[in-house]
């Protein structure tokens, strides 16, 4: 039977963050993943660590993880930049909300911009349809198509670490000396601590926990397209619909006025749960989206009218006539109205972790650090009581 200090089930960014930080603390680590490579939410997103727009405990987790993103980018060699994010305001109500946001944060974290500064950051020739905007300084960007694969490969090359793909977890129990035991499709493992990080598939392993936490699958539609000729956009680009989704904006005084304004002007965006935003990959490709729908099981079919609504909205921000996609895809992540994060001890030394909101990339390393610290504190207390 194989043995390791920490066993992580799931090689998405949440699982890999737990593994990478555990290994950095001197523990032996094994990651198992049922697929042959990462194909889930960790590669189907914008590659945007949306740190500045988080609120409360989520903001603390996002900020705590920021340094780890940069640290492991340097160690593992994946692309990451301190890009910030640009919020484009098309109306005075949107701009007022950004002023309120800037006033609520430390000086320099959120900078309100005039229309010409926003135009320059977008690479546009004019300011038509731009009232102003804001620059969110703390946000990061990575390449979602390559980051988790690169991090997994680097971790597998380290002494005391291994990543095994095409290896499915089949059952969980207790081993010798209060260790956890996990049976897999390639044999059994014992570990001092197990983290189960399977994203939206919690109900496949623990249906009662998923039901209690009211986990659904949030499906979103995204596209990739070439950027307008000679255009380089460094920050992630957000819009009014983004401000309607992120908690750092929604509790501010002008948030309700903005919702009413968008509801009157663009009810089609609200009907599809739109977050009109985009990022640019290192190869120049734009990643554009996205919509949101919620069900326990999602149909695999994309709705063309939804894609068209999103593309037309993005084209308006970029001031181009058409955006011609080269790819379309469906993203799926776990969602819950109970709380944005699920951390549950399934048994002694076995912890289930799922980010039940769309901010897995953003809080991954901060959440992993918090969970590892909690495990260490519990074990220290237990050891002290037993002495």
Short mmCIF file of the C-alpha atoms (twelve columns), coordinates in Angstrom:
data_MODEL
# 
_entry.id   MODEL 
# 
loop_
_atom_site.group_PDB 
_atom_site.id 
_atom_site.type_symbol 
_atom_site.label_atom_id 
_atom_site.label_alt_id 
_atom_site.label_comp_id 
_atom_site.label_asym_id 
_atom_site.label_seq_id 
_atom_site.Cartn_x 
_atom_site.Cartn_y 
_atom_site.Cartn_z 
_atom_site.pdbx_PDB_model_num 
ATOM 1   C CA . UNK A 1   0.000   0.000  0.000   1 
ATOM 2   C CA . UNK A 2   1.342   3.415  -0.979  1 
ATOM 3   C CA . UNK A 3   1.879   5.978  1.768   1 
ATOM 4   C CA . UNK A 4   2.121   9.767  1.759   1 
ATOM 5   C CA . UNK A 5   1.769   12.624 4.229   1 
ATOM 6   C CA . UNK A 6   -0.920  14.365 2.161   1 
ATOM 7   C CA . UNK A 7   -3.130  12.837 -0.511  1 
ATOM 8   C CA . UNK A 8   -5.093  15.195 -2.761  1 
ATOM 9   C CA . UNK A 9   -7.982  13.943 -4.869  1 
ATOM 10  C CA . UNK A 10  -8.359  16.187 -7.924  1 
ATOM 11  C CA . UNK A 11  -5.721  17.953 -10.043 1 
ATOM 12  C CA . UNK A 12  -7.642  21.151 -10.702 1 
ATOM 13  C CA . UNK A 13  -6.336  24.406 -9.288  1 
ATOM 14  C CA . UNK A 14  -7.917  23.866 -5.853  1 
ATOM 15  C CA . UNK A 15  -6.318  20.442 -5.454  1 
ATOM 16  C CA . UNK A 16  -2.966  21.545 -6.854  1 
ATOM 17  C CA . UNK A 17  -2.877  24.595 -4.569  1 
ATOM 18  C CA . UNK A 18  -3.325  22.324 -1.544  1 
ATOM 19  C CA . UNK A 19  -0.644  19.974 -2.857  1 
ATOM 20  C CA . UNK A 20  1.844   22.697 -3.750  1 
ATOM 21  C CA . UNK A 21  1.589   24.453 -0.385  1 
ATOM 22  C CA . UNK A 22  1.714   21.178 1.540   1 
ATOM 23  C CA . UNK A 23  4.880   20.208 -0.333  1 
ATOM 24  C CA . UNK A 24  6.374   23.654 0.275   1 
ATOM 25  C CA . UNK A 25  5.888   23.092 4.016   1 
ATOM 26  C CA . UNK A 26  8.022   19.934 3.848   1 
ATOM 27  C CA . UNK A 27  5.329   17.254 3.558   1 
ATOM 28  C CA . UNK A 28  5.270   14.423 1.054   1 
ATOM 29  C CA . UNK A 29  2.371   14.833 -1.347  1 
ATOM 30  C CA . UNK A 30  0.483   12.639 -3.808  1 
ATOM 31  C CA . UNK A 31  -2.205  13.935 -6.168  1 
ATOM 32  C CA . UNK A 32  -4.592  11.598 -7.960  1 
ATOM 33  C CA . UNK A 33  -6.819  12.657 -10.859 1 
ATOM 34  C CA . UNK A 34  -9.392  10.546 -12.677 1 
ATOM 35  C CA . UNK A 35  -8.815  12.178 -16.088 1 
ATOM 36  C CA . UNK A 36  -5.685  11.921 -18.199 1 
ATOM 37  C CA . UNK A 37  -5.210  15.700 -17.930 1 
ATOM 38  C CA . UNK A 38  -7.068  18.694 -16.552 1 
ATOM 39  C CA . UNK A 39  -10.231 19.358 -18.564 1 
ATOM 40  C CA . UNK A 40  -12.596 20.924 -16.010 1 
ATOM 41  C CA . UNK A 41  -13.271 24.400 -14.679 1 
ATOM 42  C CA . UNK A 42  -9.564  25.134 -14.162 1 
ATOM 43  C CA . UNK A 43  -8.943  25.259 -17.927 1 
ATOM 44  C CA . UNK A 44  -12.312 26.645 -19.055 1 
ATOM 45  C CA . UNK A 45  -12.129 30.064 -17.422 1 
ATOM 46  C CA . UNK A 46  -10.701 33.533 -18.058 1 
ATOM 47  C CA . UNK A 47  -7.454  32.951 -16.157 1 
ATOM 48  C CA . UNK A 48  -8.364  35.934 -13.998 1 
ATOM 49  C CA . UNK A 49  -7.601  36.109 -10.284 1 
ATOM 50  C CA . UNK A 50  -10.289 38.680 -9.486  1 
ATOM 51  C CA . UNK A 51  -8.806  39.710 -6.164  1 
ATOM 52  C CA . UNK A 52  -9.882  43.330 -5.787  1 
ATOM 53  C CA . UNK A 53  -13.615 42.740 -6.347  1 
ATOM 54  C CA . UNK A 54  -13.961 40.198 -3.519  1 
ATOM 55  C CA . UNK A 55  -15.540 41.125 -0.198  1 
ATOM 56  C CA . UNK A 56  -15.230 40.020 3.418   1 
ATOM 57  C CA . UNK A 57  -13.608 36.637 4.101   1 
ATOM 58  C CA . UNK A 58  -13.296 35.929 0.361   1 
ATOM 59  C CA . UNK A 59  -11.267 39.106 -0.053  1 
ATOM 60  C CA . UNK A 60  -8.935  37.960 2.717   1 
ATOM 61  C CA . UNK A 61  -8.484  34.556 1.045   1 
ATOM 62  C CA . UNK A 62  -7.859  36.190 -2.338  1 
ATOM 63  C CA . UNK A 63  -5.239  38.540 -0.941  1 
ATOM 64  C CA . UNK A 64  -3.581  35.752 1.064   1 
ATOM 65  C CA . UNK A 65  -3.194  33.642 -2.070  1 
ATOM 66  C CA . UNK A 66  -1.853  36.395 -4.307  1 
ATOM 67  C CA . UNK A 67  1.780   35.962 -3.242  1 
ATOM 68  C CA . UNK A 68  1.548   32.203 -3.784  1 
ATOM 69  C CA . UNK A 69  0.346   32.666 -7.370  1 
ATOM 70  C CA . UNK A 70  3.421   34.756 -8.090  1 
ATOM 71  C CA . UNK A 71  5.733   32.470 -6.134  1 
ATOM 72  C CA . UNK A 72  4.664   29.293 -7.917  1 
ATOM 73  C CA . UNK A 73  4.662   31.055 -11.262 1 
ATOM 74  C CA . UNK A 74  8.370   31.722 -10.730 1 
ATOM 75  C CA . UNK A 75  9.048   28.188 -9.461  1 
ATOM 76  C CA . UNK A 76  6.960   26.165 -11.893 1 
ATOM 77  C CA . UNK A 77  7.375   28.421 -14.917 1 
ATOM 78  C CA . UNK A 78  3.757   29.135 -15.813 1 
ATOM 79  C CA . UNK A 79  2.785   32.521 -17.226 1 
ATOM 80  C CA . UNK A 80  1.377   34.985 -14.705 1 
ATOM 81  C CA . UNK A 81  1.281   38.771 -14.696 1 
ATOM 82  C CA . UNK A 82  0.279   41.492 -12.265 1 
ATOM 83  C CA . UNK A 83  -2.129  42.831 -14.837 1 
ATOM 84  C CA . UNK A 84  -4.780  44.475 -12.728 1 
ATOM 85  C CA . UNK A 85  -8.312  44.712 -14.054 1 
ATOM 86  C CA . UNK A 86  -10.092 47.442 -15.991 1 
ATOM 87  C CA . UNK A 87  -13.773 48.136 -15.297 1 
ATOM 88  C CA . UNK A 88  -15.369 50.018 -18.180 1 
ATOM 89  C CA . UNK A 89  -18.184 52.418 -17.276 1 
ATOM 90  C CA . UNK A 90  -20.634 53.352 -20.033 1 
ATOM 91  C CA . UNK A 91  -22.960 55.483 -17.887 1 
ATOM 92  C CA . UNK A 92  -22.759 57.965 -15.046 1 
ATOM 93  C CA . UNK A 93  -24.412 55.442 -12.703 1 
ATOM 94  C CA . UNK A 94  -21.678 52.897 -13.446 1 
ATOM 95  C CA . UNK A 95  -18.991 55.513 -12.913 1 
ATOM 96  C CA . UNK A 96  -20.547 56.628 -9.630  1 
ATOM 97  C CA . UNK A 97  -20.481 53.056 -8.365  1 
ATOM 98  C CA . UNK A 98  -16.787 52.883 -9.234  1 
ATOM 99  C CA . UNK A 99  -16.161 56.126 -7.329  1 
ATOM 100 C CA . UNK A 100 -17.865 54.601 -4.297  1 
ATOM 101 C CA . UNK A 101 -15.777 51.474 -4.681  1 
ATOM 102 C CA . UNK A 102 -12.560 53.485 -4.866  1 
ATOM 103 C CA . UNK A 103 -13.531 55.454 -1.761  1 
ATOM 104 C CA . UNK A 104 -14.150 52.208 0.155   1 
ATOM 105 C CA . UNK A 105 -10.665 50.816 -0.475  1 
ATOM 106 C CA . UNK A 106 -7.093  51.740 0.506   1 
ATOM 107 C CA . UNK A 107 -5.579  54.542 -1.528  1 
ATOM 108 C CA . UNK A 108 -4.136  53.319 -4.822  1 
ATOM 109 C CA . UNK A 109 -5.932  49.982 -4.926  1 
ATOM 110 C CA . UNK A 110 -8.799  51.277 -7.099  1 
ATOM 111 C CA . UNK A 111 -8.091  54.212 -9.411  1 
ATOM 112 C CA . UNK A 112 -10.990 55.959 -11.144 1 
ATOM 113 C CA . UNK A 113 -10.134 56.725 -14.774 1 
ATOM 114 C CA . UNK A 114 -11.445 59.191 -17.321 1 
ATOM 115 C CA . UNK A 115 -12.763 58.048 -20.674 1 
ATOM 116 C CA . UNK A 116 -9.518  58.637 -22.539 1 
ATOM 117 C CA . UNK A 117 -7.470  56.528 -20.125 1 
ATOM 118 C CA . UNK A 118 -9.976  53.686 -20.520 1 
ATOM 119 C CA . UNK A 119 -9.819  54.056 -24.309 1 
ATOM 120 C CA . UNK A 120 -6.017  53.778 -24.235 1 
ATOM 121 C CA . UNK A 121 -6.049  50.619 -22.113 1 
ATOM 122 C CA . UNK A 122 -8.498  49.015 -24.555 1 
ATOM 123 C CA . UNK A 123 -6.455  50.024 -27.603 1 
ATOM 124 C CA . UNK A 124 -9.442  51.888 -29.063 1 
ATOM 125 C CA . UNK A 125 -9.323  54.971 -31.276 1 
ATOM 126 C CA . UNK A 126 -12.265 56.812 -29.715 1 
ATOM 127 C CA . UNK A 127 -14.217 57.132 -26.484 1 
ATOM 128 C CA . UNK A 128 -17.691 56.554 -27.926 1 
ATOM 129 C CA . UNK A 129 -19.820 54.818 -25.310 1 
ATOM 130 C CA . UNK A 130 -17.205 55.214 -22.562 1 
ATOM 131 C CA . UNK A 131 -17.990 57.449 -19.593 1 
ATOM 132 C CA . UNK A 132 -14.909 56.433 -17.618 1 
ATOM 133 C CA . UNK A 133 -13.791 53.438 -15.620 1 
ATOM 134 C CA . UNK A 134 -11.545 52.146 -12.879 1 
ATOM 135 C CA . UNK A 135 -8.293  50.239 -12.621 1 
ATOM 136 C CA . UNK A 136 -8.149  47.490 -9.968  1 
ATOM 137 C CA . UNK A 137 -4.485  47.164 -9.122  1 
ATOM 138 C CA . UNK A 138 -4.256  43.843 -7.255  1 
ATOM 139 C CA . UNK A 139 -5.726  41.492 -9.860  1 
ATOM 140 C CA . UNK A 140 -3.573  38.868 -11.585 1 
ATOM 141 C CA . UNK A 141 -3.870  36.918 -14.815 1 
ATOM 142 C CA . UNK A 142 -2.639  33.480 -15.821 1 
ATOM 143 C CA . UNK A 143 -3.148  31.420 -18.967 1 
ATOM 144 C CA . UNK A 144 -5.964  28.991 -18.094 1 
ATOM 145 C CA . UNK A 145 -5.080  26.594 -20.886 1 
ATOM 146 C CA . UNK A 146 -1.571  25.892 -19.590 1 
ATOM 147 C CA . UNK A 147 -1.330  26.858 -15.908 1 
ATOM 148 C CA . UNK A 148 -2.654  23.781 -14.114 1 
ATOM 149 C CA . UNK A 149 -0.899  21.390 -16.478 1 
ATOM 150 C CA . UNK A 150 2.420   23.165 -15.959 1 
ATOM 151 C CA . UNK A 151 1.967   23.278 -12.184 1 
ATOM 152 C CA . UNK A 152 1.071   19.565 -12.064 1 
ATOM 153 C CA . UNK A 153 4.095   18.648 -14.181 1 
ATOM 154 C CA . UNK A 154 6.435   20.708 -12.043 1 
ATOM 155 C CA . UNK A 155 5.043   19.242 -8.821  1 
ATOM 156 C CA . UNK A 156 5.433   15.708 -10.162 1 
ATOM 157 C CA . UNK A 157 9.122   16.428 -10.795 1 
ATOM 158 C CA . UNK A 158 9.805   17.447 -7.192  1 
ATOM 159 C CA . UNK A 159 11.263  15.086 -4.613  1 
ATOM 160 C CA . UNK A 160 8.546   13.878 -2.270  1 
ATOM 161 C CA . UNK A 161 5.714   14.660 -4.673  1 
ATOM 162 C CA . UNK A 162 3.800   12.721 -7.319  1 
ATOM 163 C CA . UNK A 163 0.820   13.403 -9.577  1 
ATOM 164 C CA . UNK A 164 -1.009  10.354 -10.924 1 
ATOM 165 C CA . UNK A 165 -3.514  10.915 -13.725 1 
ATOM 166 C CA . UNK A 166 -6.085  8.339  -14.858 1 
ATOM 167 C CA . UNK A 167 -6.463  7.335  -11.202 1 
ATOM 168 C CA . UNK A 168 -9.961  7.548  -9.711  1 
ATOM 169 C CA . UNK A 169 -10.840 7.619  -6.007  1 
ATOM 170 C CA . UNK A 170 -13.267 4.786  -5.238  1 
ATOM 171 C CA . UNK A 171 -13.710 4.902  -1.466  1 
ATOM 172 C CA . UNK A 172 -12.570 6.512  1.769   1 
ATOM 173 C CA . UNK A 173 -11.974 5.011  5.197   1 
ATOM 174 C CA . UNK A 174 -9.637  4.778  8.145   1 
ATOM 175 C CA . UNK A 175 -6.256  3.102  8.029   1 
ATOM 176 C CA . UNK A 176 -3.729  2.224  10.704  1 
ATOM 177 C CA . UNK A 177 -2.645  4.642  13.424  1 
ATOM 178 C CA . UNK A 178 -5.496  7.087  12.742  1 
ATOM 179 C CA . UNK A 179 -4.403  7.566  9.158   1 
ATOM 180 C CA . UNK A 180 -6.863  7.948  6.287   1 
ATOM 181 C CA . UNK A 181 -7.168  5.270  3.621   1 
ATOM 182 C CA . UNK A 182 -8.283  5.878  0.043   1 
ATOM 183 C CA . UNK A 183 -8.985  3.061  -2.394  1 
ATOM 184 C CA . UNK A 184 -8.388  3.981  -6.023  1 
ATOM 185 C CA . UNK A 185 -8.553  2.415  -9.456  1 
ATOM 186 C CA . UNK A 186 -4.790  1.831  -9.168  1 
ATOM 187 C CA . UNK A 187 -4.518  0.551  -5.599  1 
ATOM 188 C CA . UNK A 188 -4.866  1.891  -2.077  1 
ATOM 189 C CA . UNK A 189 -3.183  4.824  -0.347  1 
ATOM 190 C CA . UNK A 190 -2.738  5.763  3.288   1 
ATOM 191 C CA . UNK A 191 -2.142  9.370  4.283   1 
ATOM 192 C CA . UNK A 192 -1.980  11.524 7.370   1 
ATOM 193 C CA . UNK A 193 -4.360  13.947 5.655   1 
ATOM 194 C CA . UNK A 194 -6.619  13.696 2.606   1 
ATOM 195 C CA . UNK A 195 -8.095  16.680 0.759   1 
ATOM 196 C CA . UNK A 196 -10.911 15.846 -1.657  1 
ATOM 197 C CA . UNK A 197 -11.063 18.607 -4.288  1 
ATOM 198 C CA . UNK A 198 -13.468 17.441 -6.985  1 
ATOM 199 C CA . UNK A 199 -15.174 20.726 -7.843  1 
ATOM 200 C CA . UNK A 200 -18.824 20.391 -8.844  1 
ATOM 201 C CA . UNK A 201 -18.767 16.593 -8.587  1 
ATOM 202 C CA . UNK A 202 -19.240 16.495 -4.809  1 
ATOM 203 C CA . UNK A 203 -22.574 14.728 -5.316  1 
ATOM 204 C CA . UNK A 204 -20.868 11.808 -7.080  1 
ATOM 205 C CA . UNK A 205 -18.976 10.954 -3.890  1 
ATOM 206 C CA . UNK A 206 -21.022 12.509 -1.083  1 
ATOM 207 C CA . UNK A 207 -24.609 13.085 -2.237  1 
ATOM 208 C CA . UNK A 208 -25.915 13.864 1.240   1 
ATOM 209 C CA . UNK A 209 -23.332 16.593 1.772   1 
ATOM 210 C CA . UNK A 210 -24.068 18.039 -1.671  1 
ATOM 211 C CA . UNK A 211 -27.799 18.067 -0.922  1 
ATOM 212 C CA . UNK A 212 -27.293 19.682 2.485   1 
ATOM 213 C CA . UNK A 213 -25.090 22.378 0.969   1 
ATOM 214 C CA . UNK A 214 -27.547 22.724 -1.950  1 
ATOM 215 C CA . UNK A 215 -24.841 22.415 -4.577  1 
ATOM 216 C CA . UNK A 216 -25.890 22.933 -8.176  1 
ATOM 217 C CA . UNK A 217 -23.891 23.020 -11.380 1 
ATOM 218 C CA . UNK A 218 -23.492 26.473 -12.848 1 
ATOM 219 C CA . UNK A 219 -23.032 26.262 -16.616 1 
ATOM 220 C CA . UNK A 220 -21.598 29.148 -18.587 1 
ATOM 221 C CA . UNK A 221 -20.938 29.819 -22.251 1 
ATOM 222 C CA . UNK A 222 -17.611 31.193 -23.414 1 
ATOM 223 C CA . UNK A 223 -15.849 31.858 -26.692 1 
ATOM 224 C CA . UNK A 224 -12.345 32.476 -27.972 1 
ATOM 225 C CA . UNK A 225 -11.582 34.837 -30.838 1 
ATOM 226 C CA . UNK A 226 -8.652  36.713 -32.375 1 
ATOM 227 C CA . UNK A 227 -8.118  40.161 -30.919 1 
ATOM 228 C CA . UNK A 228 -8.655  43.188 -33.153 1 
ATOM 229 C CA . UNK A 229 -5.568  43.769 -35.278 1 
ATOM 230 C CA . UNK A 230 -2.500  44.937 -33.318 1 
ATOM 231 C CA . UNK A 231 -4.465  45.085 -30.063 1 
ATOM 232 C CA . UNK A 232 -2.823  44.147 -26.772 1 
ATOM 233 C CA . UNK A 233 -5.020  44.365 -23.679 1 
ATOM 234 C CA . UNK A 234 -3.060  43.760 -20.495 1 
ATOM 235 C CA . UNK A 235 -5.737  43.898 -17.748 1 
ATOM 236 C CA . UNK A 236 -8.804  41.734 -17.440 1 
ATOM 237 C CA . UNK A 237 -11.724 43.803 -18.731 1 
ATOM 238 C CA . UNK A 238 -14.994 43.974 -16.739 1 
ATOM 239 C CA . UNK A 239 -18.259 45.821 -17.381 1 
ATOM 240 C CA . UNK A 240 -21.491 46.840 -15.655 1 
ATOM 241 C CA . UNK A 241 -22.720 43.251 -15.519 1 
ATOM 242 C CA . UNK A 242 -19.524 42.329 -13.667 1 
ATOM 243 C CA . UNK A 243 -20.352 44.921 -11.032 1 
ATOM 244 C CA . UNK A 244 -23.742 43.257 -10.583 1 
ATOM 245 C CA . UNK A 245 -22.083 39.924 -9.744  1 
ATOM 246 C CA . UNK A 246 -19.157 40.713 -7.433  1 
ATOM 247 C CA . UNK A 247 -19.913 41.361 -3.758  1 
ATOM 248 C CA . UNK A 248 -17.442 44.224 -3.443  1 
ATOM 249 C CA . UNK A 249 -19.798 46.238 -5.672  1 
ATOM 250 C CA . UNK A 250 -23.225 44.882 -4.797  1 
ATOM 251 C CA . UNK A 251 -23.323 46.256 -1.241  1 
ATOM 252 C CA . UNK A 252 -22.463 49.837 -2.300  1 
ATOM 253 C CA . UNK A 253 -25.104 52.616 -2.407  1 
ATOM 254 C CA . UNK A 254 -25.399 52.863 -6.219  1 
ATOM 255 C CA . UNK A 255 -25.635 49.111 -6.833  1 
ATOM 256 C CA . UNK A 256 -29.432 49.008 -6.847  1 
ATOM 257 C CA . UNK A 257 -29.599 51.938 -9.265  1 
ATOM 258 C CA . UNK A 258 -27.203 50.152 -11.575 1 
ATOM 259 C CA . UNK A 259 -29.285 46.981 -11.529 1 
ATOM 260 C CA . UNK A 260 -32.379 48.972 -12.386 1 
ATOM 261 C CA . UNK A 261 -30.541 50.712 -15.195 1 
ATOM 262 C CA . UNK A 262 -29.244 47.473 -16.729 1 
ATOM 263 C CA . UNK A 263 -32.649 45.860 -16.288 1 
ATOM 264 C CA . UNK A 264 -34.278 48.660 -18.279 1 
ATOM 265 C CA . UNK A 265 -31.618 48.973 -20.979 1 
ATOM 266 C CA . UNK A 266 -30.444 45.373 -21.428 1 
ATOM 267 C CA . UNK A 267 -32.849 42.875 -19.868 1 
ATOM 268 C CA . UNK A 268 -31.448 40.221 -22.233 1 
ATOM 269 C CA . UNK A 269 -28.136 40.368 -20.372 1 
ATOM 270 C CA . UNK A 270 -29.810 39.766 -17.028 1 
ATOM 271 C CA . UNK A 271 -31.929 36.948 -18.465 1 
ATOM 272 C CA . UNK A 272 -28.805 34.953 -19.361 1 
ATOM 273 C CA . UNK A 273 -26.977 35.854 -16.135 1 
ATOM 274 C CA . UNK A 274 -24.329 37.682 -18.119 1 
ATOM 275 C CA . UNK A 275 -20.951 38.782 -16.897 1 
ATOM 276 C CA . UNK A 276 -19.659 40.548 -19.994 1 
ATOM 277 C CA . UNK A 277 -15.878 40.460 -19.656 1 
ATOM 278 C CA . UNK A 278 -12.767 39.291 -21.467 1 
ATOM 279 C CA . UNK A 279 -9.059  38.600 -21.088 1 
ATOM 280 C CA . UNK A 280 -6.247  38.122 -23.583 1 
ATOM 281 C CA . UNK A 281 -4.062  35.014 -23.613 1 
ATOM 282 C CA . UNK A 282 -0.295  35.290 -24.227 1 
ATOM 283 C CA . UNK A 283 -0.842  34.234 -27.853 1 
ATOM 284 C CA . UNK A 284 -3.181  37.189 -28.367 1 
ATOM 285 C CA . UNK A 285 -6.431  35.245 -28.315 1 
ATOM 286 C CA . UNK A 286 -9.340  36.856 -26.493 1 
ATOM 287 C CA . UNK A 287 -11.358 34.778 -24.028 1 
ATOM 288 C CA . UNK A 288 -14.873 36.217 -23.924 1 
ATOM 289 C CA . UNK A 289 -17.998 35.508 -21.906 1 
ATOM 290 C CA . UNK A 290 -19.956 34.582 -20.020 1 
ATOM 291 C CA . UNK A 291 -23.469 33.495 -19.101 1 
ATOM 292 C CA . UNK A 292 -24.760 31.613 -16.055 1 
ATOM 293 C CA . UNK A 293 -27.494 29.017 -15.588 1 
ATOM 294 C CA . UNK A 294 -28.082 26.730 -12.617 1 
ATOM 295 C CA . UNK A 295 -29.245 23.102 -12.479 1 
ATOM 296 C CA . UNK A 296 -28.286 19.920 -10.643 1 
ATOM 297 C CA . UNK A 297 -27.326 18.342 -13.975 1 
ATOM 298 C CA . UNK A 298 -26.511 20.541 -16.948 1 
ATOM 299 C CA . UNK A 299 -27.424 19.713 -20.556 1 
ATOM 300 C CA . UNK A 300 -24.345 19.845 -22.799 1 
ATOM 301 C CA . UNK A 301 -25.927 22.011 -25.491 1 
ATOM 302 C CA . UNK A 302 -24.877 25.624 -26.147 1 
ATOM 303 C CA . UNK A 303 -27.471 28.216 -27.104 1 
ATOM 304 C CA . UNK A 304 -26.383 30.295 -30.075 1 
ATOM 305 C CA . UNK A 305 -28.489 33.318 -29.113 1 
ATOM 306 C CA . UNK A 306 -26.690 33.473 -25.747 1 
ATOM 307 C CA . UNK A 307 -23.305 33.521 -27.455 1 
ATOM 308 C CA . UNK A 308 -24.468 36.247 -29.825 1 
ATOM 309 C CA . UNK A 309 -25.691 38.467 -26.986 1 
ATOM 310 C CA . UNK A 310 -22.340 38.155 -25.221 1 
ATOM 311 C CA . UNK A 311 -20.273 38.706 -28.374 1 
ATOM 312 C CA . UNK A 312 -22.249 41.785 -29.382 1 
ATOM 313 C CA . UNK A 313 -21.809 43.278 -25.924 1 
ATOM 314 C CA . UNK A 314 -18.056 42.629 -25.991 1 
ATOM 315 C CA . UNK A 315 -17.787 44.045 -29.520 1 
ATOM 316 C CA . UNK A 316 -19.350 47.273 -28.271 1 
ATOM 317 C CA . UNK A 317 -16.724 47.587 -25.556 1 
ATOM 318 C CA . UNK A 318 -13.952 46.961 -28.091 1 
ATOM 319 C CA . UNK A 319 -15.612 49.219 -30.695 1 
ATOM 320 C CA . UNK A 320 -15.531 46.629 -33.457 1 
ATOM 321 C CA . UNK A 321 -18.329 45.509 -35.748 1 
ATOM 322 C CA . UNK A 322 -18.010 41.771 -35.275 1 
ATOM 323 C CA . UNK A 323 -16.139 39.223 -33.209 1 
ATOM 324 C CA . UNK A 324 -15.645 35.958 -35.080 1 
ATOM 325 C CA . UNK A 325 -15.080 33.083 -32.628 1 
ATOM 326 C CA . UNK A 326 -12.604 30.317 -33.241 1 
ATOM 327 C CA . UNK A 327 -13.874 28.239 -30.289 1 
ATOM 328 C CA . UNK A 328 -16.987 27.928 -28.152 1 
ATOM 329 C CA . UNK A 329 -17.276 25.883 -24.958 1 
ATOM 330 C CA . UNK A 330 -19.281 25.226 -21.832 1 
ATOM 331 C CA . UNK A 331 -17.770 25.789 -18.435 1 
ATOM 332 C CA . UNK A 332 -19.240 24.209 -15.311 1 
ATOM 333 C CA . UNK A 333 -18.519 24.984 -11.684 1 
ATOM 334 C CA . UNK A 334 -20.136 24.260 -8.323  1 
ATOM 335 C CA . UNK A 335 -22.605 26.823 -7.020  1 
ATOM 336 C CA . UNK A 336 -24.474 27.107 -3.739  1 
ATOM 337 C CA . UNK A 337 -26.740 29.675 -2.126  1 
ATOM 338 C CA . UNK A 338 -25.672 28.349 1.285   1 
ATOM 339 C CA . UNK A 339 -22.114 29.689 1.086   1 
ATOM 340 C CA . UNK A 340 -19.421 30.318 -1.534  1 
ATOM 341 C CA . UNK A 341 -17.048 27.737 -0.044  1 
ATOM 342 C CA . UNK A 342 -17.581 24.229 1.321   1 
ATOM 343 C CA . UNK A 343 -14.970 22.794 3.699   1 
ATOM 344 C CA . UNK A 344 -16.202 19.696 5.516   1 
ATOM 345 C CA . UNK A 345 -14.441 16.967 7.495   1 
ATOM 346 C CA . UNK A 346 -15.888 13.750 6.082   1 
ATOM 347 C CA . UNK A 347 -14.012 11.613 8.587   1 
ATOM 348 C CA . UNK A 348 -10.912 11.937 10.710  1 
ATOM 349 C CA . UNK A 349 -8.098  13.278 8.505   1 
ATOM 350 C CA . UNK A 350 -10.366 13.470 5.418   1 
ATOM 351 C CA . UNK A 351 -11.490 16.939 4.350   1 
ATOM 352 C CA . UNK A 352 -13.814 17.779 1.475   1 
ATOM 353 C CA . UNK A 353 -13.094 21.123 -0.220  1 
ATOM 354 C CA . UNK A 354 -15.198 22.749 -2.934  1 
ATOM 355 C CA . UNK A 355 -15.432 26.379 -4.016  1 
ATOM 356 C CA . UNK A 356 -19.172 26.692 -4.546  1 
ATOM 357 C CA . UNK A 357 -18.981 29.926 -6.504  1 
ATOM 358 C CA . UNK A 358 -17.131 31.084 -9.594  1 
ATOM 359 C CA . UNK A 359 -13.945 32.244 -7.870  1 
ATOM 360 C CA . UNK A 360 -11.894 29.062 -7.625  1 
ATOM 361 C CA . UNK A 361 -8.868  30.508 -9.413  1 
ATOM 362 C CA . UNK A 362 -9.055  33.643 -7.291  1 
ATOM 363 C CA . UNK A 363 -9.063  32.082 -3.811  1 
ATOM 364 C CA . UNK A 364 -7.379  28.725 -4.516  1 
ATOM 365 C CA . UNK A 365 -4.054  29.339 -2.806  1 
ATOM 366 C CA . UNK A 366 -5.512  31.391 0.043   1 
ATOM 367 C CA . UNK A 367 -8.079  28.683 0.768   1 
ATOM 368 C CA . UNK A 368 -5.412  25.968 0.630   1 
ATOM 369 C CA . UNK A 369 -3.225  27.903 3.055   1 
ATOM 370 C CA . UNK A 370 -6.148  28.352 5.470   1 
ATOM 371 C CA . UNK A 371 -7.062  24.648 5.315   1 
ATOM 372 C CA . UNK A 372 -3.492  23.473 5.853   1 
ATOM 373 C CA . UNK A 373 -3.092  25.862 8.788   1 
ATOM 374 C CA . UNK A 374 -6.349  24.574 10.304  1 
ATOM 375 C CA . UNK A 375 -5.194  20.952 10.015  1 
ATOM 376 C CA . UNK A 376 -1.829  21.804 11.587  1 
ATOM 377 C CA . UNK A 377 -3.510  23.671 14.456  1 
ATOM 378 C CA . UNK A 378 -5.907  20.793 15.138  1 
ATOM 379 C CA . UNK A 379 -3.072  18.278 15.222  1 
ATOM 380 C CA . UNK A 380 -1.006  20.479 17.524  1 
ATOM 381 C CA . UNK A 381 -3.947  20.749 19.923  1 
ATOM 382 C CA . UNK A 382 -4.547  16.991 19.811  1 
ATOM 383 C CA . UNK A 383 -0.867  16.278 20.462  1 
ATOM 384 C CA . UNK A 384 -0.856  18.707 23.392  1 
ATOM 385 C CA . UNK A 385 -3.940  17.107 24.922  1 
ATOM 386 C CA . UNK A 386 -2.417  13.672 24.561  1 
ATOM 387 C CA . UNK A 387 0.866   14.589 26.223  1 
# 
